[in-house]
Amino acid sequence: MTGYHLTLERMADELHHLLEGRVLADAWTQQSEQIILRWSGPDDDQTVVIDTGSDVQIYLEPRLQRQRRNATSVLSQAIGQRCHAVVKVNGDRVITCVLTHARLHIQLFSGGKANVVMESDGIITDAFRKRHTLVGQPFTVTPHEERLGPLLEVEQQYYEQPIADVVRAERQSYVVERNGTITAALLPLQGWQVIEQHASILDAVRRATVLQRQALRFQQHKRQLLDTRTRELTKLQRALDHMLSDQAQADHAAKYRLMADALMSQSDVYQRNLSVLHATAPDGSMLTIPLKPEQTLLEAAQYLYAKARRSERSAQMLQQRIPATQERIKVLQLQLAALETCTAEHDLDAFRDQAVRSARQGQSIEAQRVFREFALGPQWILYVGRTAANNDELTLRFAKPNDLWLHARGVSGSHCILRSTSGHPQPPENILEQAGAIAAYYSSARNATWTPVIYTQRKYVRKPKGAAVGAVTVDRERVVMVEPGLPLPSATSPQTQEDSGHPPS
């Protein structure tokens, strides 16, 4: 509404009463499309802000101070001149300040090129924008139809007299809102909610500008929060679909073992050149087993046993990941529903605070344990590092000299410390293999069929001077070959139900 002649007329009248007799004390810019004029009077100063960008506005900002930095002086020729009158130019959307020796024209919406220019005897002598192009050019007024604007044109139907007479008789100005749009108005408008009332049109324009910017910022912040959670939710739902599909495949472990057992029960396990074998399973059911002619029955059985083990490991990992993923999806769905109810920035602040508290509560139990812990049997605990820095903490400060140190050989991964709760110096072979499988699982060799894992006592592990975080050298190492994987839930304590996060680098 500020671009139409009745609004500019009221602005000019108000500026005339405010600025008449005042001296232009300073003119500067702190933003590329905004000019600030400070007018000095006997008792106080008036600061006029003119936005010449896409959102053209003119308003008072009494608390605005010039910064020592990031401020550039403009319109130097006008400084020190007194304002004798402020008028709206007939036929154009221009407000003119008549100065002692020149005229300062505030061109609002003039051909889509808002500007502030200084003119004397019809020639432009200074300008805020495009100074080098405009100085020396004649100043001309481009006639425009003095339109009411769409809001007042609609409002006319509610009045018998001309709407311009109604506006000129109205002394108050308003800030109104409809469907998230906020603007300054010369009258209370039908279908719009009056949210503020002001005696000054300049104050109403300033408040409408502030509130509209706040509303835009709120919408941007809300959209960012919604988009972030929507993207995560979509990603997790896609991942859950894959995991459920993988879980169905992982259930085939028993079938693979059954077929392998049937192959091993044949009289000649070294037989080859078969593409299919019909056999009776131990439970009496009939099996049709596809084979590769170049493989012996023994090799085919070994292959099926390996597939069964991989399926079991996959099922074990999915058993941990699926519930956590489903819980996170539920949290995100609740957060999205809560975000939709937010109507102001303070609602978003409260939402963010609640999200942070919920995240901290969810992590509180996990945060109590610095390292991952796995109880291997009644007398052994395996501690696993979470990050490179956590690896250093585990190996260099937490571990005791005679603890067993493990790490997947030749690849990045977690440091692992195997400790006896009863003072045994050497773990049994099955405990060592379990510990090695976990060390391999928390390494970049997680998906390998077999992985070499080195182990030695902690006292033979040292960190060279200047080595990177998590990097160590090892002496007297030995190697155990293992299949990467976590212990079955039934074989572990509740503390072993850990996340399956990526290994530290």
C-alpha positions as CSV (number, residue, x, y, z in Angstrom):
1,M,0.0,0.0,0.0
2,T,2.9,2.4,0.5
3,G,3.4,2.7,-3.2
4,Y,0.2,4.5,-3.9
5,H,-0.5,8.3,-3.9
6,L,-2.8,8.6,-0.8
7,T,-0.2,6.8,1.3
8,L,2.6,9.0,-0.1
9,E,0.5,12.1,0.5
10,R,0.1,11.2,4.1
11,M,3.8,10.5,4.5
12,A,4.7,13.8,2.9
13,D,2.3,15.7,5.3
14,E,3.8,13.9,8.3
15,L,7.4,14.5,7.1
16,H,6.7,18.1,6.6
17,H,5.6,18.6,10.2
18,L,8.6,16.6,11.5
19,L,11.3,18.0,9.3
20,E,10.3,21.6,8.6
21,G,13.1,23.9,10.0
22,R,15.5,21.0,10.7
23,V,19.0,20.7,9.3
24,L,20.2,17.6,7.5
25,A,23.1,16.7,9.9
26,D,24.2,13.4,8.3
27,A,23.4,11.0,5.5
28,W,24.9,7.5,5.2
29,T,24.4,4.0,4.1
30,Q,25.2,0.7,5.9
31,Q,23.4,-1.5,3.4
32,S,23.6,-1.3,-0.4
33,E,19.9,-0.5,-0.8
34,Q,19.2,1.6,2.3
35,I,19.9,5.3,2.9
36,I,19.6,7.0,6.3
37,L,19.0,10.7,6.8
38,R,19.5,12.3,10.2
39,W,17.8,15.7,10.6
40,S,18.8,17.8,13.6
41,G,16.4,20.1,15.4
42,P,16.6,22.4,18.5
43,D,15.4,19.7,20.9
44,D,16.0,16.3,19.2
45,D,17.0,14.5,16.0
46,Q,14.8,12.6,13.6
47,T,16.2,9.7,11.6
48,V,14.5,8.8,8.3
49,V,15.3,5.4,6.8
50,I,14.6,4.9,3.1
51,D,14.8,1.3,1.7
52,T,15.3,1.5,-2.1
53,G,15.5,-2.3,-2.8
54,S,12.7,-4.7,-3.8
55,D,10.8,-3.9,-0.5
56,V,10.6,-0.1,-0.9
57,Q,9.8,1.6,2.3
58,I,10.2,5.0,4.1
59,Y,10.0,5.1,7.9
60,L,11.4,6.7,11.1
61,E,13.9,4.8,13.2
62,P,14.6,6.9,16.3
63,R,17.1,4.5,17.9
64,L,19.3,4.0,14.9
65,Q,22.9,5.1,15.3
66,R,25.7,5.4,12.7
67,Q,28.3,2.7,13.1
68,R,32.0,3.7,13.0
69,R,32.6,0.9,10.6
70,N,30.5,-0.4,7.7
71,A,29.0,3.1,7.1
72,T,29.6,5.2,4.0
73,S,28.7,8.9,3.8
74,V,26.4,9.9,0.9
75,L,24.8,13.1,-0.4
76,S,27.5,15.2,1.1
77,Q,26.3,18.4,-0.8
78,A,23.0,18.3,1.1
79,I,24.6,18.2,4.5
80,G,24.1,21.4,6.5
81,Q,21.1,22.5,4.5
82,R,17.8,23.3,6.2
83,C,14.5,21.7,5.2
84,H,11.8,24.3,4.4
85,A,9.0,22.0,3.2
86,V,8.2,18.4,2.3
87,V,5.6,17.8,-0.4
88,K,4.4,15.0,-2.7
89,V,5.1,15.7,-6.3
90,N,1.9,15.8,-8.3
91,G,1.7,13.1,-11.0
92,D,4.6,11.1,-9.7
93,R,5.5,8.9,-6.8
94,V,8.1,11.3,-5.5
95,I,8.4,13.0,-2.1
96,T,10.5,16.2,-2.3
97,C,12.3,17.9,0.6
98,V,12.8,21.6,-0.3
99,L,16.2,22.6,1.1
100,T,18.0,25.9,1.4
101,H,19.9,25.7,-1.9
102,A,18.5,22.6,-3.6
103,R,15.7,20.0,-3.5
104,L,16.1,16.4,-2.3
105,H,13.8,14.1,-4.2
106,I,12.9,10.7,-2.6
107,Q,11.9,8.7,-5.7
108,L,9.7,5.8,-4.6
109,F,8.6,3.2,-7.2
110,S,9.6,5.6,-9.9
111,G,9.9,3.3,-12.9
112,G,10.9,0.5,-10.6
113,K,14.1,2.4,-9.7
114,A,13.8,3.8,-6.2
115,N,16.5,6.4,-5.4
116,V,17.3,9.6,-3.6
117,V,18.6,12.4,-5.7
118,M,19.6,16.0,-5.1
119,E,18.6,18.6,-7.8
120,S,19.3,22.3,-8.2
121,D,17.9,24.4,-11.1
122,G,16.6,21.3,-12.8
123,I,20.0,19.5,-12.8
124,I,20.9,16.5,-10.7
125,T,23.9,17.4,-8.5
126,D,24.1,14.3,-6.3
127,A,22.5,10.9,-5.9
128,F,22.4,7.9,-3.6
129,R,22.4,5.3,-6.4
130,K,24.0,5.5,-9.8
131,R,25.6,8.8,-8.9
132,H,28.2,8.8,-11.7
133,T,25.4,8.2,-14.3
134,L,22.9,10.7,-13.0
135,V,25.0,13.7,-11.9
136,G,24.7,16.4,-14.6
137,Q,21.5,15.0,-16.0
138,P,18.2,17.0,-16.0
139,F,15.7,16.0,-13.4
140,T,12.3,15.2,-14.9
141,V,9.0,14.1,-13.5
142,T,7.4,11.1,-15.2
143,P,3.6,11.5,-15.0
144,H,1.8,8.5,-13.5
145,E,-1.8,7.8,-12.9
146,E,-2.4,8.4,-9.2
147,R,-4.0,5.1,-8.4
148,L,-5.7,4.1,-5.2
149,G,-4.1,0.7,-5.2
150,P,-5.9,-2.7,-5.2
151,L,-6.7,-2.6,-1.4
152,L,-8.5,0.8,-1.5
153,E,-10.2,0.0,-4.8
154,V,-11.8,-3.1,-3.1
155,E,-12.5,-0.9,0.0
156,Q,-14.4,1.7,-2.1
157,Q,-17.5,-0.7,-2.4
158,Y,-18.1,-0.3,1.4
159,Y,-18.4,3.5,1.3
160,E,-20.8,5.8,-0.5
161,Q,-18.4,8.8,-0.7
162,P,-15.1,8.7,-2.5
163,I,-12.6,6.6,-0.7
164,A,-10.0,9.3,-1.0
165,D,-12.2,11.6,1.1
166,V,-12.5,8.9,3.7
167,V,-8.8,8.4,3.8
168,R,-8.0,12.1,4.1
169,A,-10.4,12.4,7.0
170,E,-8.9,9.4,8.9
171,R,-6.1,10.4,11.3
172,Q,-5.0,7.0,12.4
173,S,-2.9,4.5,10.5
174,Y,-3.0,0.7,10.9
175,V,-1.0,-2.5,10.7
176,V,-3.2,-5.2,9.2
177,E,-2.7,-8.9,8.5
178,R,-4.4,-11.5,6.4
179,N,-3.2,-15.0,5.5
180,G,0.3,-14.3,6.8
181,T,0.6,-11.0,4.8
182,I,1.3,-7.9,6.9
183,T,1.0,-4.4,5.6
184,A,0.4,-0.8,6.6
185,A,-3.1,0.6,5.9
186,L,-4.7,4.0,5.9
187,L,-8.0,2.5,7.1
188,P,-9.2,-0.7,8.8
189,L,-9.7,-3.0,5.8
190,Q,-12.6,-5.4,5.4
191,G,-11.3,-9.0,5.7
192,W,-8.1,-8.0,7.3
193,Q,-7.2,-8.2,11.0
194,V,-6.0,-4.9,12.7
195,I,-3.0,-5.9,14.8
196,E,-1.7,-2.4,15.6
197,Q,-3.0,1.2,15.4
198,H,-0.7,4.2,15.2
199,A,-1.0,8.0,15.0
200,S,1.9,8.1,12.5
201,I,1.9,6.5,9.1
202,L,5.6,6.3,9.3
203,D,5.4,4.3,12.5
204,A,2.8,2.0,11.0
205,V,5.1,1.4,8.0
206,R,8.0,0.7,10.2
207,R,6.1,-1.7,12.4
208,A,4.6,-3.5,9.4
209,T,8.0,-3.8,7.9
210,V,9.4,-5.3,11.1
211,L,6.5,-7.7,11.6
212,Q,6.6,-8.8,8.0
213,R,10.3,-9.6,8.2
214,Q,9.7,-11.4,11.5
215,A,7.0,-13.5,9.9
216,L,9.2,-14.3,6.9
217,R,12.0,-15.3,9.2
218,F,9.6,-17.5,11.1
219,Q,8.4,-19.2,8.0
220,Q,11.9,-19.8,6.8
221,H,13.0,-21.2,10.2
222,K,9.9,-23.4,10.3
223,R,10.4,-24.6,6.7
224,Q,14.1,-25.4,7.5
225,L,13.1,-27.5,10.5
226,L,10.3,-29.2,8.6
227,D,12.5,-30.0,5.6
228,T,15.4,-31.3,7.8
229,R,13.1,-33.7,9.6
230,T,11.1,-34.7,6.5
231,R,14.4,-35.6,4.6
232,E,15.6,-37.6,7.6
233,L,12.2,-39.3,7.9
234,T,12.1,-40.2,4.2
235,K,15.6,-41.6,4.4
236,L,14.8,-43.7,7.5
237,Q,11.6,-45.0,6.0
238,R,13.5,-46.1,2.9
239,A,16.2,-47.7,5.1
240,L,13.6,-49.5,7.2
241,D,12.0,-50.9,4.0
242,H,15.4,-52.3,3.0
243,M,16.0,-53.7,6.5
244,L,12.7,-55.4,6.6
245,S,13.4,-56.9,3.1
246,D,16.9,-58.0,4.3
247,Q,15.3,-59.5,7.5
248,A,13.1,-61.7,5.3
249,Q,16.3,-62.8,3.4
250,A,18.1,-63.3,6.7
251,D,15.4,-65.8,7.8
252,H,16.8,-68.2,5.2
253,A,19.7,-69.3,7.4
254,A,17.9,-72.4,8.6
255,K,17.1,-73.4,5.0
256,Y,20.7,-72.9,4.0
257,R,21.9,-75.1,6.9
258,L,19.3,-77.7,6.1
259,M,20.5,-78.0,2.5
260,A,24.1,-78.1,3.6
261,D,23.4,-80.9,6.1
262,A,21.6,-82.8,3.3
263,L,24.7,-82.4,1.1
264,M,27.0,-83.6,3.8
265,S,24.8,-86.7,4.4
266,Q,25.5,-87.9,0.9
267,S,27.7,-91.0,0.5
268,D,30.2,-89.3,-1.8
269,V,30.7,-85.6,-0.8
270,Y,33.4,-85.3,-3.5
271,Q,31.0,-85.9,-6.3
272,R,30.7,-83.1,-8.9
273,N,29.2,-82.4,-12.3
274,L,25.7,-82.0,-10.8
275,S,23.4,-79.1,-11.5
276,V,20.7,-80.1,-9.0
277,L,20.3,-82.6,-6.2
278,H,17.1,-84.0,-4.9
279,A,17.6,-85.1,-1.3
280,T,15.7,-86.0,1.8
281,A,16.2,-83.6,4.8
282,P,16.7,-85.0,8.3
283,D,13.1,-84.0,9.1
284,G,11.9,-86.1,6.2
285,S,11.0,-83.3,3.8
286,M,12.2,-83.3,0.2
287,L,14.8,-80.7,-0.9
288,T,15.8,-79.5,-4.4
289,I,19.3,-78.1,-4.1
290,P,20.8,-76.1,-7.1
291,L,24.4,-76.8,-7.6
292,K,27.3,-75.6,-9.7
293,P,28.7,-78.5,-11.8
294,E,32.3,-77.5,-11.1
295,Q,31.8,-77.7,-7.3
296,T,31.9,-80.9,-5.2
297,L,29.1,-81.5,-2.8
298,L,31.5,-80.7,0.0
299,E,32.3,-77.3,-1.5
300,A,28.7,-76.6,-2.1
301,A,27.9,-77.5,1.5
302,Q,30.7,-75.2,2.8
303,Y,29.3,-72.4,0.6
304,L,25.8,-72.9,2.1
305,Y,27.1,-73.0,5.6
306,A,28.9,-69.7,5.0
307,K,25.6,-68.2,3.6
308,A,23.8,-69.4,6.7
309,R,26.4,-67.7,9.0
310,R,26.1,-64.5,7.0
311,S,22.3,-64.6,7.2
312,E,22.5,-65.1,11.0
313,R,24.9,-62.2,11.4
314,S,22.6,-60.0,9.2
315,A,19.6,-61.1,11.3
316,Q,21.5,-60.2,14.5
317,M,22.4,-56.7,13.2
318,L,18.9,-56.1,12.0
319,Q,17.5,-57.2,15.3
320,Q,19.3,-54.3,16.8
321,R,18.8,-51.7,14.0
322,I,15.1,-52.2,13.2
323,P,13.7,-51.2,16.6
324,A,16.0,-48.2,16.9
325,T,15.0,-47.1,13.4
326,Q,11.3,-47.5,14.1
327,E,11.7,-45.5,17.3
328,R,13.4,-42.7,15.5
329,I,10.7,-42.6,12.8
330,K,8.1,-42.4,15.5
331,V,10.0,-39.4,17.1
332,L,10.3,-37.6,13.8
333,Q,6.6,-38.1,13.0
334,L,5.7,-36.6,16.4
335,Q,8.1,-33.7,15.8
336,L,6.6,-32.9,12.4
337,A,3.2,-32.9,13.9
338,A,4.4,-30.5,16.7
339,L,6.1,-28.2,14.1
340,E,2.8,-27.9,12.2
341,T,1.2,-26.3,15.3
342,C,3.9,-23.7,15.7
343,T,2.7,-20.2,14.8
344,A,5.4,-17.9,16.0
345,E,9.2,-17.8,16.6
346,H,8.8,-18.4,20.3
347,D,7.0,-21.7,19.5
348,L,10.0,-22.8,17.4
349,D,12.3,-21.9,20.3
350,A,10.3,-24.0,22.6
351,F,10.2,-26.8,20.1
352,R,14.0,-26.7,19.7
353,D,14.5,-26.7,23.5
354,Q,12.3,-29.7,23.9
355,A,14.0,-31.5,21.0
356,V,17.4,-30.9,22.7
357,R,16.1,-32.1,26.0
358,S,14.7,-35.3,24.5
359,A,17.9,-36.0,22.6
360,R,19.9,-35.6,25.8
361,Q,17.6,-37.8,27.8
362,G,17.8,-40.5,25.0
363,Q,21.6,-40.3,25.1
364,S,22.0,-40.1,28.9
365,I,22.4,-43.8,29.5
366,E,24.7,-44.2,26.5
367,A,26.8,-41.2,27.7
368,Q,27.4,-42.9,31.1
369,R,29.6,-45.5,29.3
370,V,32.6,-44.1,27.6
371,F,33.3,-47.2,25.6
372,R,31.2,-50.0,24.1
373,E,31.1,-53.0,26.5
374,F,30.6,-56.7,25.7
375,A,30.4,-59.3,28.4
376,L,32.0,-62.5,27.0
377,G,31.1,-65.2,29.3
378,P,31.1,-64.8,33.1
379,Q,34.8,-63.7,33.4
380,W,35.7,-61.6,30.4
381,I,34.7,-58.0,29.3
382,L,35.6,-56.5,25.9
383,Y,35.9,-52.7,25.7
384,V,35.6,-51.2,22.3
385,G,36.6,-47.6,21.3
386,R,34.0,-45.4,19.6
387,T,36.2,-42.8,17.8
388,A,39.9,-42.2,17.1
389,A,40.2,-40.0,20.2
390,N,38.2,-42.6,22.2
391,N,40.7,-45.3,20.9
392,D,43.6,-43.3,22.4
393,E,41.7,-43.0,25.7
394,L,40.9,-46.7,25.8
395,T,44.4,-47.9,24.9
396,L,46.7,-45.3,26.5
397,R,44.8,-44.5,29.7
398,F,42.1,-47.0,30.5
399,A,43.9,-50.3,29.6
400,K,46.1,-52.2,32.1
401,P,49.5,-53.6,31.0
402,N,48.4,-57.2,30.9
403,D,45.0,-56.6,29.2
404,L,44.8,-58.1,25.7
405,W,44.7,-55.5,22.9
406,L,42.9,-56.4,19.6
407,H,42.5,-54.6,16.3
408,A,41.5,-55.7,12.7
409,R,44.8,-56.1,10.8
410,G,45.7,-53.6,8.1
411,V,42.4,-51.6,8.1
412,S,40.9,-48.8,10.1
413,G,38.8,-49.8,13.1
414,S,38.2,-49.6,16.8
415,H,40.8,-50.5,19.4
416,C,39.6,-53.3,21.7
417,I,40.7,-54.3,25.2
418,L,39.9,-57.7,26.5
419,R,40.0,-57.8,30.3
420,S,39.6,-60.7,32.7
421,T,37.4,-60.1,35.8
422,S,39.1,-63.0,37.6
423,G,42.8,-62.3,36.8
424,H,43.2,-65.0,34.1
425,P,46.2,-64.1,32.0
426,Q,45.1,-65.8,28.7
427,P,41.5,-66.1,27.4
428,P,40.1,-69.4,26.2
429,E,40.1,-69.9,22.4
430,N,36.3,-69.3,22.1
431,I,36.5,-66.0,24.0
432,L,39.4,-64.9,21.9
433,E,37.5,-65.7,18.7
434,Q,34.4,-63.8,20.0
435,A,36.5,-60.8,20.9
436,G,38.2,-60.9,17.5
437,A,34.9,-61.1,15.7
438,I,33.7,-58.0,17.5
439,A,37.0,-56.2,16.7
440,A,36.6,-57.1,13.0
441,Y,32.9,-56.0,13.1
442,Y,33.9,-52.5,14.3
443,S,36.4,-52.1,11.4
444,S,36.2,-51.2,7.8
445,A,36.5,-55.0,7.1
446,R,33.1,-55.6,8.6
447,N,31.6,-57.1,5.5
448,A,34.5,-59.5,4.7
449,T,33.9,-63.2,5.1
450,W,37.1,-63.8,7.1
451,T,39.2,-61.1,8.7
452,P,42.6,-61.3,10.4
453,V,42.7,-59.7,13.8
454,I,45.9,-59.0,15.6
455,Y,46.2,-59.2,19.4
456,T,48.9,-58.7,22.0
457,Q,49.2,-57.5,25.6
458,R,48.6,-53.8,26.1
459,K,52.2,-53.3,27.3
460,Y,53.4,-54.0,23.8
461,V,51.3,-51.2,22.3
462,R,52.8,-47.7,22.1
463,K,52.1,-44.4,20.5
464,P,55.0,-42.9,18.5
465,K,55.8,-39.2,19.1
466,G,53.8,-37.1,16.7
467,A,51.5,-39.9,15.6
468,A,48.0,-39.1,14.5
469,V,45.0,-39.5,16.9
470,G,44.3,-43.2,17.3
471,A,47.5,-44.4,15.6
472,V,49.8,-46.8,17.5
473,T,52.6,-49.3,16.9
474,V,52.4,-52.9,18.0
475,D,55.0,-55.5,19.0
476,R,54.8,-59.2,19.6
477,E,51.5,-59.4,17.8
478,R,49.7,-62.7,17.0
479,V,46.8,-63.2,14.5
480,V,43.4,-64.9,14.8
481,M,41.2,-65.4,11.7
482,V,37.5,-64.6,12.5
483,E,34.2,-63.9,10.8
484,P,33.1,-60.3,11.7
485,G,30.0,-60.2,13.8
486,L,28.5,-59.3,17.2
487,P,27.7,-62.0,19.8
488,L,24.2,-63.4,19.8
489,P,21.9,-61.5,22.3
490,S,21.4,-64.6,24.4
491,A,25.1,-64.9,25.0
492,T,25.6,-61.4,26.2
493,S,24.6,-59.2,29.0
494,P,22.2,-56.2,28.5
495,Q,25.2,-53.9,28.1
496,T,26.1,-55.6,24.8
497,Q,23.1,-54.4,23.0
498,E,25.0,-51.6,21.3
499,D,24.6,-49.5,18.2
500,S,26.1,-50.7,15.0
501,G,27.8,-47.4,14.1
502,H,30.7,-47.0,11.7
503,P,34.1,-47.8,13.0
504,P,36.4,-44.9,13.9
505,S,39.0,-44.0,11.4
